[in-house]
Structure formats: C-alpha cells, structure tokens
Amino acid sequence: MQKALSTTPLLTAQEVADRLSVSRGLVYKMANEGKLPFVRIAPTCLRFKPDDIERFISLRGGLAGGVRL
C-alpha cells in the first residue's frame, strides 16, 4: 500500500531561516545535528516540511522570550 503524497510545498533552508529569524547556515547546522527534521532531495539539497517547522517552533514555546534554538 502506498502513502498519498502531500500537496503541501516543501520549504527551502532560506524560507525556514526567515521563519525562524536565523541564518540559513544555522538551519543547515540544526538539520545536520538532528535538531530540525528535513527531506534530502539530492546529496546537497535539503527541504523542510512546513508542519515539521511549526512543530519545532511550538515545542520550543515559540520564538519569543529568547528561547535558545
């Protein structure tokens, strides 16, 4: 049985960086450390599911208040 593919577009590292107000380099670092879930499209191409990013934010109590990433 196959899973249905999501129609939600994946986010680029830059789009995630913009949402988190961090650098694109930090997004890659968090992904490589296993702190941020990602989908590897090609050996050097990562994409991120919007739901995973929202979950990441909510599990850290939002980004306000100086919560450390």
N, CA, C and O atoms as a GROMACS GRO file, in nm:
protein
  276
    1MET      N    1   0.084  -0.118   0.000
    1MET     CA    2   0.000   0.000   0.000
    1MET      C    3   0.088   0.124   0.000
    1MET      O    4   0.181   0.134   0.080
    2GLN      N    5   0.060   0.219  -0.088
    2GLN     CA    6   0.140   0.340  -0.098
    2GLN      C    7   0.073   0.453  -0.022
    2GLN      O    8  -0.049   0.462  -0.015
    3LYS      N    9   0.157   0.538   0.036
    3LYS     CA   10   0.107   0.658   0.102
    3LYS      C   11   0.080   0.765  -0.002
    3LYS      O   12   0.150   0.774  -0.103
    4ALA      N   13  -0.023   0.845   0.023
    4ALA     CA   14  -0.052   0.956  -0.068
    4ALA      C   15   0.054   1.064  -0.048
    4ALA      O   16   0.092   1.094   0.065
    5LEU      N   17   0.100   1.122  -0.156
    5LEU     CA   18   0.197   1.229  -0.148
    5LEU      C   19   0.129   1.357  -0.102
    5LEU      O   20   0.017   1.387  -0.142
    6SER      N   21   0.198   1.432  -0.019
    6SER     CA   22   0.147   1.560   0.028
    6SER      C   23   0.150   1.661  -0.085
    6SER      O   24   0.242   1.662  -0.167
    7THR      N   25   0.051   1.747  -0.089
    7THR     CA   26   0.049   1.853  -0.189
    7THR      C   27   0.104   1.984  -0.131
    7THR      O   28   0.112   2.084  -0.201
    8THR      N   29   0.141   1.982  -0.002
    8THR     CA   30   0.199   2.100   0.060
    8THR      C   31   0.342   2.118   0.011
    8THR      O   32   0.422   2.026   0.021
    9PRO      N   33   0.374   2.234  -0.043
    9PRO     CA   34   0.510   2.255  -0.092
    9PRO      C   35   0.612   2.252   0.022
    9PRO      O   36   0.586   2.299   0.132
   10LEU      N   37   0.728   2.196  -0.007
   10LEU     CA   38   0.835   2.193   0.091
   10LEU      C   39   0.905   2.329   0.095
   10LEU      O   40   0.902   2.405  -0.002
   11LEU      N   41   0.966   2.358   0.209
   11LEU     CA   42   1.034   2.486   0.228
   11LEU      C   43   1.184   2.471   0.201
   11LEU      O   44   1.243   2.366   0.227
   12THR      N   45   1.244   2.576   0.151
   12THR     CA   46   1.389   2.580   0.135
   12THR      C   47   1.451   2.620   0.268
   12THR      O   48   1.382   2.666   0.360
   13ALA      N   49   1.582   2.602   0.279
   13ALA     CA   50   1.653   2.644   0.400
   13ALA      C   51   1.638   2.794   0.424
   13ALA      O   52   1.626   2.837   0.538
   14GLN      N   53   1.638   2.872   0.318
   14GLN     CA   54   1.621   3.017   0.333
   14GLN      C   55   1.482   3.052   0.387
   14GLN      O   56   1.469   3.141   0.471
   15GLU      N   57   1.380   2.983   0.339
   15GLU     CA   58   1.244   3.008   0.388
   15GLU      C   59   1.232   2.971   0.536
   15GLU      O   60   1.167   3.041   0.613
   16VAL      N   61   1.296   2.861   0.575
   16VAL     CA   62   1.295   2.821   0.716
   16VAL      C   63   1.372   2.925   0.799
   16VAL      O   64   1.327   2.964   0.906
   17ALA      N   65   1.485   2.968   0.749
   17ALA     CA   66   1.565   3.070   0.818
   17ALA      C   67   1.483   3.197   0.839
   17ALA      O   68   1.488   3.257   0.947
   18ASP      N   69   1.408   3.237   0.739
   18ASP     CA   70   1.324   3.356   0.751
   18ASP      C   71   1.217   3.337   0.857
   18ASP      O   72   1.191   3.429   0.935
   19ARG      N   73   1.155   3.220   0.862
   19ARG     CA   74   1.051   3.192   0.962
   19ARG      C   75   1.106   3.190   1.103
   19ARG      O   76   1.040   3.232   1.198
   20LEU      N   77   1.229   3.140   1.117
   20LEU     CA   78   1.290   3.128   1.250
   20LEU      C   79   1.373   3.250   1.288
   20LEU      O   80   1.421   3.260   1.401
   21SER      N   81   1.390   3.343   1.196
   21SER     CA   82   1.473   3.462   1.216
   21SER      C   83   1.617   3.424   1.253
   21SER      O   84   1.675   3.479   1.346
   22VAL      N   85   1.671   3.330   1.178
   22VAL     CA   86   1.810   3.287   1.196
   22VAL      C   87   1.876   3.284   1.058
   22VAL      O   88   1.810   3.307   0.957
   23SER      N   89   2.004   3.255   1.055
   23SER     CA   90   2.075   3.246   0.927
   23SER      C   91   2.047   3.112   0.859
   23SER      O   92   2.009   3.014   0.924
   24ARG      N   93   2.065   3.110   0.730
   24ARG     CA   94   2.050   2.985   0.655
   24ARG      C   95   2.152   2.882   0.701
   24ARG      O   96   2.124   2.763   0.706
   25GLY      N   97   2.271   2.929   0.735
   25GLY     CA   98   2.375   2.840   0.785
   25GLY      C   99   2.334   2.770   0.914
   25GLY      O  100   2.364   2.652   0.933
   26LEU      N  101   2.266   2.842   1.001
   26LEU     CA  102   2.219   2.781   1.126
   26LEU      C  103   2.112   2.676   1.098
   26LEU      O  104   2.106   2.575   1.168
   27VAL      N  105   2.028   2.699   1.000
   27VAL     CA  106   1.927   2.599   0.962
   27VAL      C  107   1.997   2.470   0.919
   27VAL      O  108   1.959   2.361   0.963
   28TYR      N  109   2.099   2.481   0.834
   28TYR     CA  110   2.174   2.363   0.791
   28TYR      C  111   2.243   2.295   0.910
   28TYR      O  112   2.244   2.173   0.919
   29LYS      N  113   2.298   2.374   0.999
   29LYS     CA  114   2.367   2.319   1.116
   29LYS      C  115   2.268   2.241   1.203
   29LYS      O  116   2.298   2.129   1.246
   30MET      N  117   2.150   2.299   1.230
   30MET     CA  118   2.049   2.230   1.312
   30MET      C  119   2.001   2.103   1.243
   30MET      O  120   1.977   2.002   1.309
   31ALA      N  121   1.987   2.107   1.111
   31ALA     CA  122   1.945   1.988   1.037
   31ALA      C  123   2.051   1.879   1.048
   31ALA      O  124   2.018   1.763   1.074
   32ASN      N  125   2.176   1.915   1.029
   32ASN     CA  126   2.285   1.817   1.036
   32ASN      C  127   2.302   1.760   1.176
   32ASN      O  128   2.348   1.646   1.191
   33GLU      N  129   2.267   1.837   1.279
   33GLU     CA  130   2.275   1.790   1.418
   33GLU      C  131   2.153   1.708   1.459
   33GLU      O  132   2.148   1.656   1.571
   34GLY      N  133   2.055   1.697   1.370
   34GLY     CA  134   1.934   1.622   1.401
   34GLY      C  135   1.832   1.699   1.482
   34GLY      O  136   1.736   1.640   1.532
   35LYS      N  137   1.850   1.829   1.495
   35LYS     CA  138   1.758   1.913   1.572
   35LYS      C  139   1.639   1.960   1.489
   35LYS      O  140   1.536   2.000   1.543
   36LEU      N  141   1.653   1.955   1.358
   36LEU     CA  142   1.550   2.005   1.267
   36LEU      C  143   1.526   1.899   1.160
   36LEU      O  144   1.618   1.868   1.083
   37PRO      N  145   1.405   1.842   1.153
   37PRO     CA  146   1.377   1.739   1.052
   37PRO      C  147   1.383   1.795   0.910
   37PRO      O  148   1.347   1.910   0.886
   38PHE      N  149   1.428   1.712   0.818
   38PHE     CA  150   1.438   1.757   0.679
   38PHE      C  151   1.418   1.640   0.584
   38PHE      O  152   1.419   1.523   0.625
   39VAL      N  153   1.400   1.673   0.457
   39VAL     CA  154   1.392   1.576   0.349
   39VAL      C  155   1.509   1.603   0.257
   39VAL      O  156   1.528   1.716   0.211
   40ARG      N  157   1.589   1.500   0.230
   40ARG     CA  158   1.703   1.517   0.140
   40ARG      C  159   1.655   1.491  -0.003
   40ARG      O  160   1.617   1.378  -0.037
   41ILE      N  161   1.657   1.594  -0.085
   41ILE     CA  162   1.612   1.586  -0.223
   41ILE      C  163   1.724   1.532  -0.313
   41ILE      O  164   1.699   1.455  -0.406
   42ALA      N  165   1.845   1.574  -0.284
   42ALA     CA  166   1.966   1.532  -0.356
   42ALA      C  167   2.080   1.538  -0.254
   42ALA      O  168   2.060   1.588  -0.144
   43PRO      N  169   2.198   1.488  -0.289
   43PRO     CA  170   2.306   1.486  -0.190
   43PRO      C  171   2.333   1.620  -0.121
   43PRO      O  172   2.370   1.623  -0.004
   44THR      N  173   2.315   1.730  -0.191
   44THR     CA  174   2.341   1.861  -0.130
   44THR      C  175   2.217   1.950  -0.126
   44THR      O  176   2.229   2.072  -0.116
   45CYS      N  177   2.100   1.890  -0.133
   45CYS     CA  178   1.975   1.968  -0.138
   45CYS      C  179   1.878   1.920  -0.031
   45CYS      O  180   1.827   1.807  -0.037
   46LEU      N  181   1.852   2.006   0.068
   46LEU     CA  182   1.758   1.974   0.175
   46LEU      C  183   1.632   2.056   0.158
   46LEU      O  184   1.637   2.170   0.112
   47ARG      N  185   1.519   1.999   0.195
   47ARG     CA  186   1.392   2.070   0.202
   47ARG      C  187   1.327   2.036   0.334
   47ARG      O  188   1.360   1.935   0.397
   48PHE      N  189   1.234   2.119   0.376
   48PHE     CA  190   1.172   2.107   0.507
   48PHE      C  191   1.020   2.109   0.495
   48PHE      O  192   0.964   2.189   0.420
   49LYS      N  193   0.954   2.021   0.571
   49LYS     CA  194   0.808   2.017   0.570
   49LYS      C  195   0.756   2.128   0.661
   49LYS      O  196   0.801   2.140   0.775
   50PRO      N  197   0.662   2.209   0.612
   50PRO     CA  198   0.609   2.318   0.694
   50PRO      C  199   0.555   2.270   0.829
   50PRO      O  200   0.574   2.338   0.930
   51ASP      N  201   0.488   2.155   0.833
   51ASP     CA  202   0.436   2.103   0.959
   51ASP      C  203   0.547   2.073   1.059
   51ASP      O  204   0.532   2.096   1.179
   52ASP      N  205   0.660   2.023   1.009
   52ASP     CA  206   0.774   1.994   1.097
   52ASP      C  207   0.831   2.123   1.156
   52ASP      O  208   0.871   2.126   1.272
   53ILE      N  209   0.835   2.228   1.076
   53ILE     CA  210   0.887   2.356   1.125
   53ILE      C  211   0.793   2.415   1.229
   53ILE      O  212   0.838   2.467   1.331
   54GLU      N  213   0.663   2.409   1.203
   54GLU     CA  214   0.566   2.460   1.302
   54GLU      C  215   0.576   2.380   1.432
   54GLU      O  216   0.567   2.439   1.540
   55ARG      N  217   0.593   2.250   1.422
   55ARG     CA  218   0.608   2.165   1.541
   55ARG      C  219   0.736   2.202   1.616
   55ARG      O  220   0.736   2.210   1.739
   56PHE      N  221   0.844   2.225   1.543
   56PHE     CA  222   0.971   2.266   1.602
   56PHE      C  223   0.953   2.394   1.683
   56PHE      O  224   1.003   2.405   1.794
   57ILE      N  225   0.881   2.490   1.626
   57ILE     CA  226   0.857   2.617   1.694
   57ILE      C  227   0.770   2.596   1.818
   57ILE      O  228   0.803   2.647   1.925
   58SER      N  229   0.662   2.522   1.804
   58SER     CA  230   0.569   2.504   1.917
   58SER      C  231   0.632   2.425   2.031
   58SER      O  232   0.602   2.452   2.148
   59LEU      N  233   0.719   2.328   2.002
   59LEU     CA  234   0.784   2.251   2.107
   59LEU      C  235   0.885   2.334   2.186
   59LEU      O  236   0.923   2.296   2.296
   60ARG      N  237   0.927   2.443   2.130
   60ARG     CA  238   1.021   2.531   2.198
   60ARG      C  239   0.952   2.653   2.257
   60ARG      O  240   1.019   2.751   2.293
   61GLY      N  241   0.822   2.649   2.267
   61GLY     CA  242   0.747   2.759   2.328
   61GLY      C  243   0.741   2.884   2.244
   61GLY      O  244   0.729   2.995   2.296
   62GLY      N  245   0.750   2.868   2.113
   62GLY     CA  246   0.752   2.986   2.025
   62GLY      C  247   0.893   3.041   2.022
   62GLY      O  248   0.983   2.988   2.087
   63LEU      N  249   0.913   3.146   1.946
   63LEU     CA  250   1.046   3.203   1.934
   63LEU      C  251   1.062   3.326   2.022
   63LEU      O  252   1.174   3.376   2.037
   64ALA      N  253   0.954   3.376   2.080
   64ALA     CA  254   0.962   3.495   2.166
   64ALA      C  255   1.022   3.457   2.301
   64ALA      O  256   1.017   3.341   2.342
   65GLY      N  257   1.077   3.552   2.366
   65GLY     CA  258   1.128   3.529   2.501
   65GLY      C  259   1.268   3.474   2.506
   65GLY      O  260   1.312   3.428   2.612
   66GLY      N  261   1.340   3.478   2.395
   66GLY     CA  262   1.479   3.436   2.398
   66GLY      C  263   1.502   3.288   2.414
   66GLY      O  264   1.603   3.247   2.470
   67VAL      N  265   1.411   3.206   2.366
   67VAL     CA  266   1.428   3.061   2.373
   67VAL      C  267   1.545   3.022   2.284
   67VAL      O  268   1.551   3.062   2.168
   68ARG      N  269   1.637   2.944   2.338
   68ARG     CA  270   1.755   2.902   2.261
   68ARG      C  271   1.719   2.793   2.163
   68ARG      O  272   1.646   2.700   2.197
   69LEU      N  273   1.769   2.804   2.042
   69LEU     CA  274   1.749   2.701   1.941
   69LEU      C  275   1.858   2.600   1.960
   69LEU      O  276   1.864   2.502   1.886
   0.00000   0.00000   0.00000
